Amino acid sequence: MYPPVVPSNAHVALRLPSGATAIHNIKPNTTISVGKYGSFQTNFLIGRPYHYTYEILDQVDSVTGSGLRIIPPSELYADIKDDESATSAELDEEKASSINDGVQYEVVDQEGEVLVRTNRNIIDDARSQSMTMEEIELLKAEGKGSGRDLVAKILDSHSALDQKTAFALAKYTLRKSKKYLRQFTVLPMDVPLLVNWMLNDRDATKIMEIREETLALVGSWSNVHFIPTAEGDENNKIGRWIIVDETGGILVASAAEKLGALHAATNSHHTQQPTIHVEHQTELPDDSQAHPQHEGQQTQKPSSRRKFISAQSNTITLIHANSQPNLSLLRYFNFDAANPAPSHPLSRHLRTVSWLQLLHPDEDNACTEPEIVSPEALQLWKSGKRGNYHRKRRRWERTTSIVSETRAGGFDGLMVASFMNATTILHHLVPLLRGAAQVVVYSPTVEPLVELADYYSTARRVAYLNDPPASGMMPTEDFPVDPTLLLAPTVETIRCRPWQTLPGRTHPIMTGRGGAEGYVFHATRVLPAEGGVHARGVAKRRRTGAGDKGSEQEESKREEMMGAVHDGMQS
């Protein structure tokens, strides 16, 4: 969970009056510019709470010593309260003058009373605004508030303001407020906000055009959740998910957020991190301990990176195609994949394995064991060369342990969002899952997922069981994957469309973003039964011939006995 206040050296989102979102890194002693709305010092924002609306002041407040002012809710929503209080009076006035005012109306109720009048006869003219841009810029330079005085003066200088309807007046006021109000709302960085920012303000293709609701559907079907474990239980490896992510780290961030490993721990008592267990701990002898220093020789500083500590459970294993994974978007959560900070939870919960290391570890240089050097030979080396040797050994031990654990399997779920062929991905990764594990694949288009669902369909499974391929011949043209490993393959899609809800004008917003629809394939991992399946049970015998006559006689005797019992009860 993110901290309750804005920390230093963290990314935050600023929602501007125009509705746009700007993401900035809050570094101490720097200045943040928000375009035409002004600029402010980051020190004024550090330690302030989230979800508040701040006003940019031209001068530092002498009382608070800050260049930002928190706008109270009473001031922020004053216009809405005024509109609600004046609604009934305005309607009564309109009803009184609705007969002889000569204005055409659009919306009336069943009794013929006017609800909303139209402005179809009003002609917009630029000359209605008597204030020029030079005067507006001069007022902006002289203004000391958040721009409300400027908006009020612009409304007063409009000569045709009294001709506007209530809806047109509110629309005009909102447009001017978005343009001139010098305020912003501070929001914490989370995965939905980052997804919407990438879709609307950045390149959506970098995240495969995955939307917030589609990402939520992927996380729901994959059943990613935090699993508490008892402290000291080093043999209970649960909560392990394997991910193929080509969205820049969006899929990894979504899973890490559900596991409680996305946001770094803070000093606040509100933030709690899941329990961390030590899985691998490799200690190598320090140069100063392995080779005692002579008198008068400077003692070497011990290295701070002597241990490889990884989480025992609730881990994410990322499979990538390049030498380094593409997790560039995780920098907005203060995580650097190339040089992860030990204090960040992802450094212990995230593991990366390349396809070469997974399929052919002997051909990867990182899995090749460095040459073992005897302690006597190490003593003759320089300190820099000894340090490089120990770093290579530690890197090899860490890589081989992760690769061995990944190849052993036993994962609780698989999530895929990749441009690669999903069939080849599932062919290698589905056998690594345990029974009842969930498999979820996202694709911007539906065609790859329909083909994948056909490969795991019931018809193909029956054909595979009736005529299985020879051992070692998989994959084949008819069976690129083993159809007996997944059950109930399903393809779904979801999209949340914003609607305009006005009386008589309710319809989807036509200016919404298009792009890929986005589809999700999900299925359940099953363990096929080994050997043949034989049905057992007690078969019901069917009587024929003389047996039928005997049964009829027994039935007649039973009816006679029941009749006698009935007569006795009546008597």
Residue pairs with C-beta under 8 A, 6 or more apart in sequence:
1 260
1 263
1 270
1 271
1 272
2 50
2 188
2 189
2 190
2 263
2 271
3 263
3 266
3 268
3 270
3 271
4 49
4 50
4 268
4 270
5 47
5 48
5 49
5 50
5 268
6 12
6 26
6 45
6 46
6 47
6 48
6 49
6 50
6 186
7 26
7 46
7 266
8 26
8 27
8 28
8 42
8 46
9 25
9 26
9 27
9 28
9 334
10 25
10 26
10 189
10 334
11 23
11 24
11 25
11 26
11 189
11 331
11 332
11 333
11 334
12 23
12 24
12 26
12 45
12 50
12 186
12 187
12 188
12 189
13 21
13 22
13 23
13 186
13 187
13 188
13 189
13 193
13 197
14 21
14 22
14 23
14 24
14 32
14 34
14 184
14 185
14 186
14 187
15 21
15 184
15 185
15 187
16 22
16 34
16 35
16 37
16 184
17 37
17 177
17 178
17 179
17 181
17 183
17 184
18 178
18 179
19 178
20 201
21 187
21 193
21 196
21 197
21 200
21 201
22 34
23 189
23 197
23 332
24 32
26 32
26 42
26 45
26 46
27 42
28 42
28 43
28 46
29 41
29 42
29 43
30 41
30 42
31 39
31 40
31 41
31 42
32 39
32 40
32 41
32 42
32 45
33 39
34 40
34 56
34 184
37 56
37 181
37 182
37 183
37 184
38 56
38 58
38 182
39 56
40 56
40 67
40 68
41 67
44 66
44 67
44 68
45 54
45 68
45 186
48 54
48 68
48 70
48 186
49 186
50 186
50 187
50 188
51 185
51 186
51 187
52 70
52 71
52 185
52 186
53 70
53 71
53 76
53 183
53 184
53 185
54 68
54 69
54 70
54 71
54 183
54 184
54 185
54 186
55 68
55 69
55 70
55 71
55 145
55 146
55 182
55 183
56 67
56 68
56 146
56 182
56 183
56 184
57 66
57 67
57 68
57 69
57 144
58 143
58 144
59 67
59 144
60 66
60 67
61 67
61 69
71 146
71 183
79 173
83 170
90 166
91 115
94 114
94 117
95 113
95 114
98 105
98 113
98 114
103 117
103 118
103 121
104 117
104 118
104 120
104 121
105 114
105 116
105 117
105 118
106 116
106 117
106 118
106 504
107 114
107 115
107 116
107 503
107 504
108 114
108 115
109 115
115 503
116 165
116 166
116 167
116 503
117 165
118 165
119 163
119 164
119 165
119 168
122 160
122 163
122 164
122 168
125 160
128 158
128 159
128 160
129 154
129 157
129 158
129 159
130 157
130 158
130 159
131 153
131 154
131 157
136 150
136 154
139 149
139 150
139 153
140 147
140 150
140 180
143 149
143 150
145 182
146 181
146 182
146 183
147 177
147 180
147 181
147 182
147 183
148 181
150 180
151 173
151 176
151 177
151 180
151 181
154 176
154 180
155 161
155 172
155 173
155 176
158 172
161 169
161 172
164 172
187 193
189 332
189 333
190 257
191 215
191 250
191 253
191 254
191 257
191 262
192 212
192 215
194 250
194 253
194 329
194 332
195 207
195 210
195 211
195 212
195 215
195 250
196 212
198 204
198 206
198 207
198 250
198 329
199 207
199 209
199 211
199 513
199 515
200 513
204 515
206 247
206 248
207 247
207 248
207 250
207 329
208 246
208 247
208 417
208 419
208 442
208 444
208 516
209 444
209 515
209 516
209 518
210 218
210 247
210 250
210 417
210 442
210 444
210 518
211 495
211 496
211 518
212 496
213 494
213 495
213 496
214 442
214 493
214 494
214 495
214 518
214 520
215 250
215 251
215 254
217 492
217 494
217 520
218 251
218 254
218 415
218 417
218 440
218 442
218 520
219 254
219 255
219 258
221 438
221 440
221 520
221 522
222 241
222 255
222 413
222 414
222 415
222 438
222 440
222 522
223 412
223 413
223 438
224 241
224 254
224 255
224 258
224 259
224 413
224 415
225 239
225 258
225 259
226 239
226 258
226 259
226 260
226 274
226 314
227 238
227 239
227 313
227 314
228 274
228 275
229 236
229 238
229 239
229 275
229 277
229 312
229 313
230 236
231 275
231 277
232 277
233 277
233 312
234 277
234 278
234 279
234 312
236 312
236 313
237 312
237 313
237 410
238 313
238 314
238 412
239 259
239 313
239 314
239 315
239 412
240 313
240 314
240 315
240 317
240 410
240 411
240 412
241 255
241 315
241 316
241 317
241 411
241 412
241 413
241 414
241 415
242 316
242 317
242 319
242 406
242 411
242 413
242 414
242 415
242 429
242 432
242 433
243 251
243 252
243 255
243 316
243 317
243 318
243 319
243 414
243 415
243 416
244 318
244 319
244 320
244 414
244 415
244 416
244 417
244 418
244 420
244 425
244 429
245 251
245 252
245 318
245 320
245 325
245 326
245 327
245 415
245 417
245 418
246 326
246 417
246 418
246 419
246 420
247 329
247 417
248 326
248 327
248 328
248 329
249 326
249 327
249 328
249 329
249 330
249 337
250 329
250 417
251 415
251 417
251 442
252 316
252 318
252 327
252 330
252 350
253 262
253 329
253 330
253 333
255 316
255 415
256 262
256 316
256 345
256 346
256 349
256 350
257 263
259 274
259 314
259 316
259 349
260 273
260 274
260 314
260 345
261 273
261 274
261 311
261 314
261 316
261 345
261 346
261 348
261 349
261 350
262 333
262 345
262 346
263 271
263 333
263 345
264 333
264 334
264 341
264 343
264 344
264 345
265 271
265 273
265 343
265 345
273 345
274 314
274 345
276 309
276 311
276 312
276 345
276 348
277 311
277 312
277 313
278 309
278 310
278 312
279 309
279 310
279 311
279 312
280 308
280 309
280 310
280 397
280 398
280 401
281 307
281 308
281 309
282 307
282 308
282 394
282 397
282 398
283 306
283 307
284 306
284 390
284 393
284 394
286 300
286 302
286 303
286 306
287 300
287 383
287 386
287 387
287 390
288 299
288 300
288 302
290 375
290 378
290 379
291 378
291 379
293 299
293 300
300 383
303 387
303 390
305 394
308 394
308 397
308 398
308 401
309 348
310 348
310 351
311 348
311 349
314 349
315 349
315 350
315 351
316 349
316 350
316 351
317 351
317 352
317 353
317 402
317 406
317 411
318 325
318 327
318 350
318 351
318 352
318 353
319 353
319 354
319 355
319 358
319 429
320 326
320 352
320 353
320 354
320 355
321 354
321 355
321 420
322 354
323 354
324 337
324 338
325 337
325 352
327 335
327 337
330 336
330 337
330 346
333 346
334 341
334 344
335 341
335 344
335 346
335 347
337 352
340 346
340 347
340 350
341 347
351 402
351 406
352 402
353 402
353 403
353 406
354 364
356 363
356 364
357 364
357 366
357 367
357 399
357 403
358 403
358 406
358 407
358 428
359 428
361 367
361 400
361 403
361 407
362 368
366 395
366 396
366 399
367 396
367 399
367 400
367 403
368 396
369 396
369 400
370 389
370 392
370 393
370 396
373 381
373 389
378 386
378 389
381 389
406 432
407 432
409 431
409 432
409 433
409 434
410 432
410 433
410 434
411 432
411 433
411 434
411 437
412 433
412 434
412 437
413 433
413 437
413 438
413 439
413 440
414 426
414 429
414 430
414 432
414 433
414 437
414 438
414 439
414 440
415 440
415 442
416 422
416 425
416 426
416 429
416 439
416 440
416 441
416 442
417 441
417 442
418 425
421 448
422 441
422 443
422 448
422 449
422 452
422 521
423 451
423 452
423 455
423 480
423 481
424 480
425 441
426 439
426 441
426 452
426 481
426 486
427 475
427 480
427 481
427 482
430 439
430 481
430 482
430 485
430 486
430 525
431 482
431 485
433 439
433 525
434 525
435 525
435 526
435 527
436 524
436 525
436 526
437 524
437 525
438 522
438 523
438 524
438 525
439 486
439 521
439 522
439 523
439 524
439 525
440 520
440 521
440 522
441 449
441 452
441 520
441 521
441 522
442 518
442 519
442 520
442 521
443 449
443 518
443 519
443 521
444 516
444 517
444 518
444 519
445 516
445 517
445 519
446 491
446 493
446 517
446 519
449 491
449 519
449 520
449 521
450 491
452 489
452 521
453 489
453 490
453 491
453 521
454 460
455 479
455 480
455 481
455 483
456 481
456 483
456 485
456 486
456 489
456 523
457 483
457 489
460 478
460 479
460 483
461 483
461 484
463 478
464 479
464 482
464 483
464 484
465 484
469 476
469 479
474 482
475 481
484 526
484 528
485 525
485 526
485 528
486 523
486 524
486 525
486 526
487 523
487 524
487 525
487 526
488 523
488 524
489 521
489 522
489 523
490 521
490 522
490 523
491 519
491 520
491 521
492 519
492 520
492 522
493 517
493 518
493 519
493 520
494 518
494 520
495 517
495 518
497 508
497 509
497 512
498 508
498 509
498 512
499 506
499 507
499 508
499 509
500 506
500 507
500 508
500 509
543 550
543 551
